[in-house]
Amino acid sequence: MFEFVRAHTRLFQFILLLLILPSFAFVGMQGYTSMMGGANAGVATVDGRKITQAEWDNAQREQANRIRGQNPNVDAKLLDTPEVKHQALEGLVTERTLKAAAEHQHFTPSAEAVAARFWADPQFAFLRNPDGTVNKGLLAAQGLTPSGFLERLRQDYAIRQVTSPVETSVTVGSSSPKLAFDALLQQREVQLQRFDVKEFAAKLNPSDADIDAFYKEPANAAKFQLPESAQIQYVVLDLEALKKDVSFTDEDLRKYYAENASRYGVPEERRASHILIKAERSAPAEERAKAKAKAEDLMAQVRKNPAAFGELAKKNSQDEGSAVNGGDLDFFGRGAMVKEFDAAVYAMKQGEISNLVETDFGFHIIQMTGTRGGDKKPFEAVRTEVEAEVRKQLAQRRYAEAAEQFGNLAYEQSDSLQPVADKLKLQIQTATVQRQPQAGANLAGGPLMSPKLLDAVFGADALRNKRNTEAVETGPSQLVSARVVQHNPARVPPLADVKDKVREQLVRKLATLEAKKAGEARLAALKANATDTAGLEAAVSVSRAKPQGLTRAQLEAVLGADAAKLPAAVGVTADDGSYVVVRINQLQPRDAAVIDDKRAAQQYASAWARAESQAYLAALKSQYKAVIKVAAPASAASAP
């Protein structure tokens, strides 16, 4: 069947065209309308207003972009899970609920209040230019206009008015944090006695009969089963492969270096301080003359005593952002300031004070205080870097054409990978793979970790007919085609093939039982005679902050043991099967070095405020009838 399809591809394309066109003529427009309606379908409602699929999709994109901004190396697949998508919808519903509450409670801040918050809040300092304007470039990089940003700031301010009374109303006494943290971080003085599995294992020597009997136990069959696997050949087309085949001349490298000279040096930056007397160009002439006269008076004072520049700036500069720093604007590159200011600074020598500089914002007195950068590396020093970049760019230009050839050859000559390897000068590689990605030194992060490729390798056609898989995209600018050489179904191997592994597991099982048996006997003896300290280690203090090598399960058992009558003893099995007997000698107060009373009170209040806020938000969602119509993923739905 597949041979017939391959041989008559054009015929099947024509038949499919005849089938598709009539169906589109009758139902296509209706289907198109339904599809568009899907984007506007309600996935949730808040206060009688629906949230559409399109809005949810946009919220997912914003959430993903925000996470990538915080962690550029995050795996893209982690941002596309049902749980993460549902979190975006929950966040959108929360935002709409708080907006509804702000509207109903008439929390509409004035433009003056929003502006005052922008200028006063340190978190927005990076968006404020030294001359007192908003940095439009940074806003544009985030997809915002100044008016859009101020509207978002207004909405955020309104929402904060809804939540801040609850968040700031929590008050706690001194006793509650102390009781909570004393219980959480209590210390106990203990002595340990460990019954190590390895020590017992060293003394065990099971017979061949014991090993055979253990291997044949039905419950152990799955432990020794070899998973399904396939031995494959594969070829990878990516930029690294194409880089090897590109050609260029020394002249090409020097031309690229000349065209991108700024990349091979450190751009010059200058540092300056200024005193600004505001006077917009559109202001009345009398007002501008008054501002200029004040600036000239300050100029005279600066000329007389240059060392007083910083103090004069603090007292007189009308640039609120830099005045507090004595007018200091820190380092900035060419073009970062308005052109008159920029031209003046880059024409000055270090330590020099300018004449009055007039800009759209008023009159500036500038002192150039430092310079750095401006050095350019010679061609020979960066030749390797230039060559690598030229190779990369030439490979990128070649990739689209090569990718089409790769896909066509892998499909059209599907009984071998040699034609595509020869044509594109690729290397045929070999590997043994399983249906699920297996971490390993030769696979980690590589194309054989791709679930899409493994699905293709273990597809019916690839396994049965040993044909090339289609070209599978396994990463950015990376295509892979593979061919199964040998398929190995899952099987239970003969005992002889896995005898060492079987013996190891049997010894571990027996050693674990022996360690537990010995440990429980010692525990019973210690409970009968608490003064018998033979074999116990030196006393140490343990707590959740200082586990002293105990696992979490062991630590919780020790801290949860009844300490009404001391000394007391408990026994706990470790993760590796070892057994630990613990003698609890005395209770100790929490370590003040871990968290003092002041920090404890702050953290307790913060946790309490979060709990109050969550309860208040839940009440608001109920009040404004917030309903999510999309079922939560199983993992999210089952979460506490």
N, C-alpha and C positions, 0 to 999 in steps of 0.2 A: 504493500500500500504506500509506504513512504517513498519507495523507489519511483512509483508511478507519479506521485505528487512532485518529486524533485525533477522528473523528466518533462513534466507538462505544466511548469509554473505559470507561463503566460496564459495557457488555456484556463487554468483555475482562476486567474485574476479576472479574465473576461467574464466568466460565469458568475463570480462574486459581484461584479459590477452590475450585471443584469438583475441580480437578486436584490441588491441594496437600493438602487435608484427608485423602483416602484414603491418600496416600503417607506422611503423617505418622503415621496410625494404625498402619500396618504397620511402618515402619522408623524412625519419629521417635524413639522411646525409645532404640532401639539407637544411633541417631546422636547423641542427646544424651549417652548414656553414653560413647561414643567421644570426643565433644568434651571432656567433663570429664576423661577419661583422658589426653587430650593435654596438659593442664596439669600432669599428674603424670608425664609421660613423661620418661625420663632423657636429658639432653643431654650429660652428662659423668659420670664416676665418679672418686672419689678414695678410696683405702683401702677399696674395696668398698662405698662409700656413693654413691648416685646424687645428682646435682644435677638437679632437675626444671626443666621449662620455666617453671613459675611462679617458681621461685627466680631463674632467669636474667632473667625479665621484671622482677622486683623490683630486681635488680642494675643493669639498664639504667636504671630510673627513678632509682635513687640516684645513678648516675653522671651522668645528665643534670642532676639537681638540683644536684649538686656543681659541675658546669661552669657552670650558669646562675648559681650563687651567686658564682663567681669572675669571670664575665663575663656580666652581665645582658643585653648586647646581642648575644649570640651567635645566629646564624641557627639556628632550630629544626631546619631540614632537615639541618644538619651533624651533629646529634645522633641522627639517625635512619638513618644509612647502615649498610650491612652491616658495614663495617670497624669502626665505633664500637661496634656491637652485639657483634661478636665480641671486641673488647677487653674489654667488660664480662664476658663469659664467661671469658676468660683470667684476668682479675683475680679472679673468683670461684674458679676452680680453684686459683690461687696461694694464696688465703686458706685454702681448705680443706686444701691440702697442708701449709701451715705449722701449722694447727690440729692436723692428724693427727700431725705431728712433735712438737708440744708435748705431746700426750696420751701418745704412745709413750715420750717421754723424761721423762715425769712432771714437766713444768715447770708446776706449779700454784701460783701465788703466793698467799700468805696474804692475808686481808682487811686485816691491818695493813700489809703491804707495798704493797698497792694504795692504801690510804688515804695512806700516807706519800708515795707517788709523786704523788698528786693534789695534796697540799699543798706539795710541794717543787718541782714542775715549773712553770716560769714560763708555759708555753703554756696552762695551765689557770687562770691568774690571773683571767681575765675571768669564770670560772664561780664564783668565790669571793666571797661577800658580805663586807662589812667586819666583820660580827659573827661571821664564822667558819663560816657555813652555806653550803650549795650553792645557787646561784641556780636555783630550780626553773623560773622563767619562761623563762630562756634555754634550759634543757633541753627544756621543753615545745615551744618554737618549733622545735626540731630533732626533735620527735616522740619524745622520750625521757623516761622517768621516772628518778628518782634511782637506783633499783635496776637499771634497764636500763642506765643509763650506767655504773654501777660494774661490771656484768657485761661490758660492752664493753671497759672499761678493763682488767679482769682478763684477758680474751682477748688484748688488744693487748700487755699486759705479758708474757704467756706466749709470744706469737709473737716478741717482741723477744729473749727468752731463747734462742730457736732461732737467730736470725740475728745477734745482736750479737757472739758469739764470732768469727764469720767476718769481719764488718765491721770489727772492732777489732783483728784479728790481723795485718793487713797492715803490714809494715815495709819501708821502702825506704832504700837508702843514698843518699849524696849524688851519686854518679856517674850513676845511672840517670836521674833527672829532668833532670840537666844535659844528658846526651846526647840525650834525647828532645826537650827544648825547644830545644836548640841546632839540631837538625836541622829542627824545625818552624818556628822563627822566625829562621832564619839570614838575614842581610842580604847583599845583593850590590850593589856599586857598578856602575851601568850608565849607558850613554849611549844615547839613543833617536834614531831617525830615522823620522819618520812619512810614509807615502805615502797622503794623504787622498783617499778616493773623490770627495769633493765637488770637489776641485781638478781631477781628471781629467774629471769629468762636465761641468764648465763649458766644457771645450774641445771637447766632442763635439757634433756636429750631424747625426744620422742622417737619411738621405733618406726620402721617402715610401715608396719601394720597400723600403728596409730595415725600416721600421715595418710595412708590409703583410706582408712575409715573416715577421717575428717573430710577428705576430698569428696567422698561419695555421699556425704550427708546432703539431702535435697536442698536444705537452706543455703548451702555453700556454692551451689552450682553457678548462680549468677555472679558470685565474687570472682570466679576464675574465667568466666566467659570472655572470649576475645571479641571485641565489637566488630561490626561490619566495616570493611575498609576497601579502598581501591588504590591500586598502583596506577599512577597517571603520568602522562607527558603533558607539558603545558608550555605555552609561549606568552610572554608579557610584552605588550606595546605600551610604552610610557615615554616621558620626556628623557629619562636617563638613557633608554635604549636609542632614541633618535639623536641624542647629543653626540654619540660616537661617530655618526655618519655625516655630520655637517662639516662644511669646509668654509674657510675664510682666509684672508690674507692679513699680513701685518698692517697693511694700509687700512683695512676694515677696522682693525682694533684701534688704531690711532684716531681714526675718524670718530668712532664711537666715544672714545675718551674725550675728544675735543667737544663733542656735542653734549656730553654729560659731565663736564668738568666740575660742576657744583657738587656732584655726588662723591667726588674723590678729594674732598677737602672739608674743612670745618667752616661753615658760613660765619662771616664776621658779625659779632653782636656788640652792642655798646650799652653802657649803663649810664643813666642820667638821673638827675634830680631836677624838679622844677617848682616854681611858684606860679600858680594860675590866679589871675584876677578875671573873673567871668565878665564877658560882654559880647553878646551875639552880634553878628554883623548887621542883623535886621533891627537892632536896638536903636533908639533915638540917638542922634549925634551928641546931645548933651550928656546922656548916660555913658556913651562910649568914651567921651573926652574925660569924664570923671574917673572911669576905670583906668584909662591910660595914665592919667596923672598919678593915681595911686601906685600903679605898677612902676612908673618912673621913679617915684619916691623910694620904693623898695629896692629898685635897681641901684640907686645911689647908696643905699645902706649896704647892699651886698658888695658893691665895688670897694667901699670903704673898709669892710671887714668880711672877706670871703669865708672865713671860718665860721661865721654866724649864719651861713646859708640855711642849715638844717633847722635852727631855732626860728628863724624868720618864716620858713615854710610852714612849720607847725602852727605858728600864730596867725599867719596871714593868708596862706594858700587856700583857695576855694575849691580845690580838688579834694573832696572828702576822702577818697580812697588812698591818696598818697601823703596827704598832709600829716597824718599821724606818724608816718615814717620819715618825717623831715623832708618830704617831697620826693623820696627815693622811688624810682620806677623799676628798679632791678634791670637785668639785661633784656634787650629786645633786638630783633633782627631788622634789617633794612626793610622799609615798607610797612612796619607794624603800626606806626603812628601816622597821623595826618601829614600830608606832604610837606607843609611849611615846617612843622616840628621835626620831621624826619630829616629834611634837607639841612636844617641848622645843626642837628646833633652830629650827622655824618660829615660835616665840614669843620668840626671843632677838634681841638687837641685836648688830651686828658688834662683835667683840672681847669680848663678854660671856662669862662662864664660868658654867655651870649649877650647880645643886645636884645631889646624887646622883640619877641617873635609873635606876630599876630596870626591867629587862626580863627576858624568859625566859632571857637568857644571863648575866645577872649585874648588876653595878653599873657605871654609866658616869659619867665626868666629861667634860663636853663643853665645847669652846670653839668658838664660832661665828666663823669667820675670813673669810667673804666672802659676797657675794651678787651675782647677775647676772640679767638678764632681767626678766620680769614686766611688760614694756611692751605695751600694746595699741594697734594702729593704728586711727585713726578710720575710719568707714565710707567717707567720701569718698576717703580715700587708697587704699583697696583695692576701690573700686566696680568697676573694670574686671575685677579678679581674681574678685570675687564673681559678676559677670555671666557670665564665661566658665564658671565652675563650674556655675552654675544652668543655662545653656544645655546643657552637656554632660550633666547629669543628666536633664534633660527629653528630650534626644535619645536617651539610653540607654533611657528608659522607652518611647519611641515606636518604637524600632528593631525589636523583635520583631514587632509588628503590621505595620509597613511592610515588613519582609523577606518576610512571607507574601504581602502584596499584590504586591510586586515580582516574586516567583517566579511567582505565578499569572498576572499580566498578561503577562509576558515569554513564557510558554508558550501561553496561550490566544489572544493576538493576536500570533502569531509572525511576521506579515509586516511588522511595523513596530515600532520602539521608541518611537514618538510617544505611544501611549496610556499606557505606564508613565511616561514622562517628564512628561506632563501631569498625571497623577494624583498623583504624588509630588513634583512641581515639581523635576525633575532636568534637568540639561543634557545634550543629546546631543552627544557629542564625536566627533572623527574622528582616525584614525591609520592609518599603514601598518605592518604587522607581518609578521614572519617566523615560521617554525615554532619557532625557538629564540629565547629572550629576547635582545634586542639592547640593550646598554647605551647610553644616550643622555641628553641633558639633560632631555628631556621624558618619559623612561620610567624612569630610574633609581629603583629602590625603589617604583615605582608599580604599579598593578594589571596593566599590560600586560607586566610582567616575570613574571607568574604562568604557569608551565608548564601548569597545569590549564586556564586560560582559553585559552591558545594551542592546546591539544589540542582544545578545543571549537570554536574558530574554524576550525581546519583539519579538522574532522570532515566526513565525507561529506555528511551532511544539510545542514550549514551552507554548504558550498561549492556543492553542486549546486542546492539549493532556495532559497538566500539567506534562510533563516529565522533568527529569533533563537536564539542559544544558550540553554541553560538558565541559570538564575541560578547563577553560579559563585562560591564563597567564595574570595576572593583575599587575605584578611587578616582579622585580628580585627575583627568588626563591619563587614565590607565585602563587598558582593555586586556582581557585574558581569554584565551581559548584553550580548552583542555581535551584530552582524549584518554579514555580508560584503556589501559593495557591489560590489567587483570583485576577481576572483582572477587573479593573474599567475603562471603556471607558470614554473619555472626555464628560462632561455634564454640563449643566447650573443648579445649585442647586435651590431648592425652596427658595423664599425670606426669609422665617423664618430661614433658615440655615446660611444666610450671611447678615442678616439685619443690624448688627452692622457695618460691613464693608461698606455696601451701604450707611448707614447714614453718616459715616465718610467721604466718598468721596463726597457726596452731600454737606455736610457742608463746606468742603474745597473749592469746586467749588463756592458756594455762597459767602464764605468769601473772596475769591480771587477777585470776581467781586466787592464786597463792598470796599475792600482795594484800588482797582484801581480807582473806582468811587470817593472815598474820596481824594485820592492822586491827581487825575487829577483836581479836584475842587480846591485843595490847590495850585497846580501848576499855574492854571489860575489866581488865586488871587495874587500870588507872582509876576507873570509877569505884572499884572496890577498895582501893587504897590510894587516895589522892596524894599521899606523901612519897609514893614510889616514883621518883623522877629519873630513874635510870634510862638512858637513851634519849632523853629530851634535850633539845638544843638550848642554847642560851636564850633568856627571855628577850623578846622584842615587842615593840608597840606597833599594832596594826590598826588601820582605819581605811576608809574608802579613799582617802587621799594618799595613804602609804600602805599599799597591799603587801609589801615585803615578799613578793614572789608568789603570793596566793592567787589562784584564778578567781574570777568573779563569783563562781558558784561556791568555791571554798570560803571566800571572804564573807559572802552573805550568810553562809551557815555559821561561821564563827560569830559574826556580829548579831545574828538572830538567835543565838543560843540563850537559854534561860540563865541569867546571871544573878538570880535571887540568892543563890547559895554558892559561894566561891571557896576553893577552886572548883571549876566544872570542866568536863571533858566532852569533846565532840570528835567524830570521825567523818571524813569526806573523801570521796573518790575523785582523783584528779582527771583532767581531760585525757591524759595518756594512759589511764588505767592504774596509775600509782595510787597509793592510799596514804592519807595524812591524818595523824592523830594530833589534836590540838588541846593543850591544857590551858584554860583561861584562868589567869591568876588574879587580876583585878581590873576594875574599870578606871578609865582615866578621862579627864575632860578633853574637849577638842583642842587641837593645836592652834593657838592664836596666830601662828605664822601662816597658816593656810588661809584663814580669813578672819579679820578682826571684827569687833562688834559693829564698827561704823559701816564697813563694807557689807556685813551680814544684813544690817538693817536696810541698806540701799538695795541689795539684791532681793531681799524679801519683799520690799515695797514694790519693786519693779515687777516681780512675778505676780504679786497680787493685782497690780494695775492691769497687767496683760489679761489676767483671768476676768477682772471686772469688764474690761473692754470687749472681750469675746462674748461675755454674757449680754452686754448692752447691744452688741451687733446682732446677736441672735434675736433679741427682742425687737430690734428695728426691722429685721428681715420678716419677722412674723407680722409686725404692724403694717409694713408696706407690701405684704403678700409677695415676697420674693420666692419664685418657684423655678427650679431647674428641671426642664422637661427631658433632658438627656440622662439616661441611666449612667451611674458612676461605674467605672471599671471594677471588677471583682475585688482587686487588691485594695482599691481606695474605699470601696463600700464596706469591706470587712475590717478596715482600720478602726481602732478605738477612737 
